[in-house]
Amino acid sequence: MAGHPIAHIEFASNDPQATSKFFADLFGWQLQHAPEYDYTMFRAESGPGGGFVKADGTQNEAGDALVYVGTDDIEATLRQVEALGGTVIVPKMEIPNTGWFAIFTEPSGARVAIYSEMHTH
């Protein structure tokens, strides 16, 4: 993913179903629910899509937005994160039949995720 595009945006909510409906009604986003993960994804007409996750009070709080940035090499990107003073908080993990992701904080504390599609490896 040359250029490291924004690949996905995840909104944390105490009620992800209500939040997803709000945004779908407001912006006309198309929704798709993945019952095996209890995760609702959205697709915007242009730009990246994303999803709605249940706020858990540990990894995320209601109102948080987590931006996923595309990368071709998660391990190399995580090494660079650490070399630049960031901290890996979720190591590379597989999203079954989809791809891989990891989450880090940059030195001042902002959380960012990186993502690599399965078909690129």
C-alpha positions in Angstrom: 0.0 0.0 0.0 2.3 2.7 -1.3 1.6 6.1 0.2 0.0 4.6 3.4 -3.6 5.5 2.7 -6.2 5.6 5.4 -7.8 2.2 5.1 -10.5 2.0 7.8 -12.0 4.1 10.6 -13.4 2.5 13.7 -15.9 4.3 16.0 -16.3 3.1 19.6 -19.7 3.4 21.1 -21.7 2.2 24.1 -24.4 1.1 21.5 -22.7 0.3 18.2 -26.0 -0.7 16.5 -27.6 2.7 17.4 -24.5 4.6 16.4 -24.2 2.7 13.0 -27.9 3.5 12.3 -27.3 7.2 13.2 -24.4 7.5 10.7 -26.2 5.5 8.0 -29.3 7.8 8.3 -27.2 10.9 8.5 -24.7 10.2 5.7 -26.4 7.4 3.7 -23.6 5.0 4.5 -24.2 1.4 3.5 -24.1 -1.0 6.5 -23.1 -4.6 6.7 -23.3 -6.6 9.9 -20.8 -9.5 10.6 -22.7 -11.5 13.2 -19.7 -13.8 13.9 -17.9 -10.8 15.3 -20.9 -8.7 16.3 -19.4 -5.9 14.2 -21.1 -3.5 11.8 -19.1 -2.1 9.0 -19.9 0.9 6.8 -19.0 1.8 3.3 -19.0 5.5 2.3 -19.5 6.3 -1.4 -16.0 7.8 -1.6 -13.2 7.5 0.9 -12.4 4.8 3.3 -15.0 2.7 5.1 -15.0 1.5 8.7 -16.9 0.0 11.5 -18.5 0.4 14.9 -17.1 -1.4 17.9 -18.4 -1.7 21.4 -16.6 0.6 23.9 -14.9 -1.6 26.5 -13.3 1.0 28.8 -9.9 -0.5 28.4 -8.8 -0.6 24.7 -11.4 2.1 23.7 -13.8 4.5 25.2 -17.1 5.7 23.8 -16.4 8.5 21.4 -13.0 7.2 20.4 -12.2 7.0 16.7 -9.3 4.7 15.6 -7.8 5.3 12.2 -6.3 2.3 10.3 -3.4 3.2 8.0 -2.6 0.8 5.2 0.9 -0.7 5.0 2.5 -3.5 3.0 4.7 -4.7 5.9 3.2 -4.6 9.4 6.4 -5.9 11.0 8.6 -3.4 9.4 6.2 -0.6 10.2 6.1 -1.6 13.9 9.9 -1.7 14.0 9.9 1.9 12.6 7.2 2.9 15.2 9.5 1.7 18.0 12.6 3.3 16.5 10.7 6.6 16.4 9.7 6.4 20.0 6.2 4.9 19.6 4.8 1.9 21.6 3.2 -1.2 20.1 0.1 -1.9 22.2 -1.5 -4.6 20.1 1.0 -6.8 18.1 0.2 -8.0 14.6 -3.0 -10.0 14.7 -5.0 -11.8 11.9 -8.5 -10.8 10.9 -9.7 -14.2 9.5 -10.0 -14.2 5.8 -9.4 -10.5 5.6 -5.9 -9.3 6.6 -3.8 -8.3 9.6 -3.7 -5.3 11.9 -1.7 -3.9 14.8 -2.2 -0.9 17.1 0.4 1.5 18.4 0.7 4.8 20.2 2.9 7.6 18.9 5.1 9.3 21.5 2.4 11.8 22.7 -0.1 9.0 23.2 -2.4 9.0 20.1 -3.6 5.5 19.1 -3.2 4.5 15.5 -3.8 1.1 13.8 -2.0 -0.3 10.8 -3.6 -2.7 8.4 -2.5 -5.0 5.6 -4.9 -6.9 3.3 -4.6 -10.7 3.1 -4.3 -10.8 -0.7 -1.1 -8.6 -0.5 0.9 -11.3 1.2 
